[in-house]
Amino acid sequence: MNTQHIPVLYDKVVEFLKPKPDGIYIDGTVGLGGHSLAILKASAPDGRVIGIDLDVEALTVAKDRLHAFGGRCSLVNGNFTEMDVLLERHSVHAVDGILLDLGVSSLQLDAPHRGFSFNHTGPLDMRMDPRQELSSEHETALTAMQVVNNSTVDVLADIFKRYGEERFAKRIAGRIVRARQQGPITTTTQFAEIVKQAVPQKASKIHPATRVFQALRIHVNAELENLSTGLEVAIPLLKPGGCLCVITFHSLEDRIVKHCFRTWARTCICPPKTPVCICEHSPSVEVLTRRPVLPSVAEIQQNPRARSAKLRAARKL
Ligand SMILES: C[S@@+](CC[C@H](N)C(=O)[O-])C[C@H]1O[C@@H](n2cnc3c(N)ncnc32)[C@H](O)[C@@H]1O
């Protein structure tokens, strides 16, 4: 099992969270535990981390890696949208810092059986939580294979456009619907080849299926919905002075974080034409990053997966 996940913007996360002894921190996306390790080291001797992840495979690796910290580190399988409930179970009501490092880990990307990458042949799966089953609400399917084989052409085009900002969304969706008449589309590489054939063969720096893979993954895991809910759940859990750090990997995510932080930091929420402020609104955070913090050239050279990372941080007032 490859566990070579290099934590992105490691020093910056520590700089913003300022972990302290006796502090309690939530790592809402513990992954392989790289950032949790940093927080535990910086908050020695008795700072605590509650690490959450959807992925039981990742948690097994993180558990091994963070074993030496004993009771200072608790790992929980779950969704960060439920961090308030998960904290209650640990009898914790407020924390000193929260980190969300979004997207997929190297473990997920590099494991063919998880179906996240067109670089490896595997089942077209893409669930971060391999135990995620049919959604009872919509009866929609929640592996990428089910989405690709059962959705209408319009639904597919909408997913590719909305979550991948894919220019050729309609053409790709049409091609998929024709291809599946020959039989189900079951593997990552089979799917990537169909996408490749649908788009003009112009020289492009990225693989032609990159955006469609991103879109499907975001859809299957409800990533944008989870992010919006997670941010709303996070802020009330912070103690005054506590910090929320979010690392995003594409503009759709970054936009959500930027907008949320801006809304929380507003001093007035009166309608635009109100002559005098009557709302008596008080901001709940101070934004610490007017612009997102980006990885240095040296970090990107060492870890090319960091190249699209953006870190935003806000402090609870
Ligand atoms: C980029 S990795 C995190 C890497 C981690 N910071 C490290 O240093 O190893 C993102 C992780 O977040 C998890 N994840 C994504 N969305 C989640 C959610 N809504 N709730 C819990 N975990 C989530 C994924 O399963 C993945 O393991």
PDBQT file of the ligand as one rigid body, heavy atoms in Angstrom, charges set to zero:
ROOT
HETATM    1  C1  LIG A 401      -6.258  15.536   0.737  1.00  0.00    +0.000 C 
HETATM    2  S1  LIG A 401      -6.697  14.219   1.761  1.00  0.00    +0.000 S 
HETATM    3  C2  LIG A 401      -6.159  14.723   3.342  1.00  0.00    +0.000 C 
HETATM    4  C3  LIG A 401      -4.710  14.446   3.599  1.00  0.00    +0.000 C 
HETATM    5  C4  LIG A 401      -4.259  14.733   5.017  1.00  0.00    +0.000 C 
HETATM    6  N1  LIG A 401      -4.378  16.131   5.350  1.00  0.00    +0.000 N 
HETATM    7  C5  LIG A 401      -2.853  14.252   5.251  1.00  0.00    +0.000 C 
HETATM    8  O1  LIG A 401      -1.995  15.055   5.624  1.00  0.00    +0.000 OA
HETATM    9  O2  LIG A 401      -2.610  13.047   5.070  1.00  0.00    +0.000 OA
HETATM   10  C6  LIG A 401      -8.415  14.392   1.912  1.00  0.00    +0.000 C 
HETATM   11  C7  LIG A 401      -9.083  13.366   2.787  1.00  0.00    +0.000 C 
HETATM   12  O3  LIG A 401     -10.351  13.889   3.139  1.00  0.00    +0.000 OA
HETATM   13  C8  LIG A 401     -11.288  12.856   3.174  1.00  0.00    +0.000 C 
HETATM   14  N2  LIG A 401     -12.601  13.488   3.004  1.00  0.00    +0.000 N 
HETATM   15  C9  LIG A 401     -13.070  14.154   1.936  1.00  0.00    +0.000 A 
HETATM   16  N3  LIG A 401     -14.311  14.619   2.166  1.00  0.00    +0.000 NA
HETATM   17  C10 LIG A 401     -14.604  14.280   3.451  1.00  0.00    +0.000 A 
HETATM   18  C11 LIG A 401     -15.745  14.502   4.292  1.00  0.00    +0.000 A 
HETATM   19  N4  LIG A 401     -16.811  15.152   3.856  1.00  0.00    +0.000 N 
HETATM   20  N5  LIG A 401     -15.692  14.034   5.561  1.00  0.00    +0.000 NA
HETATM   21  C12 LIG A 401     -14.606  13.350   6.013  1.00  0.00    +0.000 A 
HETATM   22  N6  LIG A 401     -13.518  13.097   5.256  1.00  0.00    +0.000 NA
HETATM   23  C13 LIG A 401     -13.510  13.565   3.993  1.00  0.00    +0.000 A 
HETATM   24  C14 LIG A 401     -10.878  11.944   2.042  1.00  0.00    +0.000 C 
HETATM   25  O4  LIG A 401     -11.363  10.633   2.248  1.00  0.00    +0.000 OA
HETATM   26  C15 LIG A 401      -9.344  12.032   2.118  1.00  0.00    +0.000 C 
HETATM   27  O5  LIG A 401      -8.816  11.000   2.920  1.00  0.00    +0.000 OA
ENDROOT
TORSDOF 0
